[in-house]
Amino acid sequence: MSHRVLNPEQFFHASPHKMEPGTVLTPGGRSPNFQTDEPSHVYMAGSPHEAEGWGKLMAQENLGLRHVHVYEVHPHGEVERDTAFVNPVDEEGEHPDWWEQSKAKSATVRKHLHTISTFGPNFGERV
């Protein structure tokens, strides 16, 4: 089930970094969120829920990560759907927790929405 927001101009981003509104996100800016070769885009989700999902996945790859921050962001230039990512399908052919992601060359943080715990018994909870 997709939790896409109604406004197609709204995008959300999860990061282990605390950032202020106006911060410009660039590919591989501070440090990539995932262990990839060289990121060429800033990746964004269509809802805060989807961004949280990416944040939880990020925490599984970076075991020392304690918190992930979820931001509303404004992309710069053309926004493309990322077709390289394929979410697993369950027995009924459905995507149980479908996370789409989009990508742009850069984006600006509009506002910090919330922080989730990515460690210990409170994993996934807002803090």
C-alpha positions in Angstrom: 0.0 0.0 0.0 1.4 3.4 -1.0 1.1 6.2 1.5 1.8 8.9 -1.2 0.8 12.4 -0.2 -1.8 14.1 -2.3 0.5 16.9 -3.4 2.9 15.5 -6.0 5.2 18.4 -5.3 5.9 17.3 -1.7 8.9 15.1 -1.1 10.5 13.7 2.0 14.0 12.6 2.9 15.5 10.6 5.8 19.0 11.3 7.0 21.2 10.6 10.1 22.2 14.2 10.0 20.5 17.0 11.8 19.9 19.8 9.3 18.4 23.3 9.3 15.8 24.6 6.8 17.6 25.9 3.8 20.3 23.2 3.8 21.0 22.1 0.2 21.3 18.4 -0.2 23.7 17.2 -2.9 24.7 13.6 -3.9 27.1 12.2 -1.3 27.1 15.6 0.4 28.1 14.9 4.0 28.3 11.2 3.7 26.0 8.9 1.7 23.1 7.4 3.6 23.7 4.0 2.0 26.9 2.1 1.1 26.8 2.7 -2.7 29.6 3.5 -5.1 29.1 7.1 -5.9 25.6 8.6 -5.5 24.6 10.7 -8.5 21.2 11.9 -7.1 19.4 12.9 -3.9 16.8 10.4 -3.2 13.3 11.3 -1.9 10.2 9.5 -0.8 6.6 10.5 -1.5 5.5 10.5 2.2 6.9 10.8 5.7 6.0 7.1 6.2 8.0 6.1 3.2 11.0 8.2 4.3 10.8 6.5 7.7 11.0 3.1 6.0 14.1 4.2 4.2 15.5 5.5 7.5 14.9 2.1 9.1 16.6 0.4 6.2 19.5 2.8 6.5 19.9 1.9 10.2 20.2 -1.8 9.3 23.1 -1.0 7.0 24.8 1.4 9.5 24.6 -0.5 12.8 25.9 2.4 14.9 23.1 4.7 13.8 21.0 5.9 16.8 18.5 8.3 15.1 17.2 9.2 11.7 15.7 12.6 11.0 12.8 13.0 8.5 12.6 16.2 6.4 10.2 17.7 3.9 12.4 18.7 1.0 12.1 20.7 -2.2 13.9 19.1 -5.3 15.8 21.2 -7.7 15.3 20.5 -11.4 13.6 17.5 -12.9 12.3 14.8 -10.5 12.5 11.2 -11.8 11.0 8.0 -10.4 13.9 5.7 -9.4 13.2 2.6 -11.4 16.4 0.8 -10.2 14.8 0.0 -6.9 12.4 -2.9 -6.9 10.4 -3.6 -3.7 9.6 -7.3 -2.9 6.2 -8.7 -3.7 4.3 -11.0 -1.4 2.4 -14.2 -2.3 -0.7 -12.3 -3.5 1.4 -10.2 -5.9 1.1 -7.1 -3.7 3.7 -4.8 -2.3 2.9 -5.0 1.4 4.7 -1.8 2.3 5.5 -0.2 -1.0 8.1 2.5 -0.9 8.6 4.4 -4.1 11.5 6.7 -4.3 12.2 9.6 -6.6 15.5 11.3 -7.4 16.8 14.8 -8.3 20.2 16.3 -8.8 19.8 18.2 -5.5 17.1 19.4 -3.0 16.6 21.9 -0.2 15.4 21.1 3.3 12.1 22.9 3.9 11.5 21.7 7.4 12.4 19.0 10.0 9.3 16.8 10.6 10.4 14.4 13.3 13.2 12.0 14.5 12.9 8.3 14.8 14.9 6.0 17.0 17.0 3.4 15.1 18.5 1.6 18.0 17.4 -0.7 20.9 13.9 -1.4 22.2 12.5 1.9 20.8 13.5 1.1 17.2 11.2 2.8 14.7 9.5 5.0 17.3 9.4 8.8 17.1 11.5 10.5 19.8 
